[in-house]
Amino acid sequence: PLWLRVEAPYAGSTLELMRRALQDALDRKGSLQTGSAAASSCLQPLTLVAAVLVLGLRRGAVPLSRWTTVLSVLMAATPCPASIGVPVAFISCMSVAAKHSVLIKSGAAIEAVASARHIVLDKTGTLTQGRPRVHRFTSFDFDSNKALQLVASTEAFSTHPLATAVIHHAESKGLGRLQVAFPESISGLGVAGVVSGHHILVGTRRFLSDRDIVVSTTESVETHMETFFAIDGKLAGSILFDDDVRPGTAEAITLLRKLGLQVAVLSGDRSAHLAATAKQLAIDDARGGCLPHEKAKCIQELLSGGGVIMVGDEGNDAAALAAASVGIAVGTRSGLASKSADIVVSDTECASPLERVARLVALCRHAVGTARRGAEWGLGASAVQVVAAS
């Protein structure tokens, strides 16, 4: 028989919370696009009404003069500044962005970036290289290599960059993977499984504490990320990781501030590495230990103070990317993140992703300003021409 234990309703699961956040992101349209389209659709009947009025007011004139005036009114009233000018400005913005390996999926995303007042950044892979390395693997009671093999085999069921680092570390020591029974992966927390008869837990302090395993701080980890592992229900060791800040990140954050954006960091990392990274980049608002749906909740709270740009690179960030006014996925390692994001910044060597995000903000503001001025002045000039023609 197969026995299942239900710990929470599906409606409260991480997957369902992420699905809802993704659904909420659908059907969002930019106000400038919808407004210009509405103005264009209204202009045609208004022009016909104006032409009929002109025709009625000039009943005493000769037919040739009357119809010449009517045709002049019809030709003077053009919706092109709104119906063509706005899309052309947005397409030009998308084209320029594409040349720098930035994919913008819609005009609404351009408007959202231009009007944003906050930018929220994930840490791993956005501020940092996203390629962490194992700094130190510590096993308390088990043989170090044996413990590493057990942990790495379990980590194979996680897509988190830290899991990848552990696997690479084990491979560098020539340790192969073992078969894992009953694998379980909890997004943003850790993984579990049974390997060679041992029950393995690998993850955050919270992940182990929720399973009644006491984790105490063993050393200062000011510049390292830290995870823990337990074997057969007992704390068995810890893993410290290095992950360097991306080149150009500090300069990009300075530029974002010059553009008037308030910069914050949301991360699933609870370690002192988050505080050290935030201090290095002079970011005051850095929140750690956030699960995927908690990131989305924080984004929704920030939305009350204006538009929010969310920048992330993992599947864990998908809900937050969808909840923000505009989500920007850095790199394409996670299909879920790329699909839920409104903009995708490819991870190329030409410039740091965050630097291109800063340039993108300036580009979108310029494009929206150009489109708005073109529509307003164009339609205004059209109205003047109609009056003059009549």
Salt bridges, closest charged atoms under 4 A:
GLU7 OE2 - ARG5 NH2 2.83
GLU16 OE2 - ARG19 NH2 2.90
GLU16 OE2 - ARG20 NE 3.18
ASP122 OD1 - LYS295 NZ 3.23
ASP141 OD2 - LYS234 NZ 3.29
GLU171 OE2 - ARG177 NH2 3.83
GLU219 OE2 - ARG136 NH1 2.97
ASP232 OD2 - HIS198 ND1 2.86
ASP242 OD2 - HIS135 ND1 3.25
ASP242 OD1 - HIS224 ND1 2.72
ASP244 OD2 - ARG133 NH1 3.71
ASP269 OD2 - LYS123 NZ 3.31
ASP285 OD1 - ARG287 NE 3.21
GLU294 OE2 - ARG206 NH1 3.88
ASP313 OD2 - ARG333 NH2 2.22
ASP317 OD1 - LYS295 NZ 2.67
ASP342 OD2 - ARG28 NH2 3.70
ASP347 OD2 - ARG246 NH2 3.30
GLU355 OE2 - ARG359 NH2 2.60
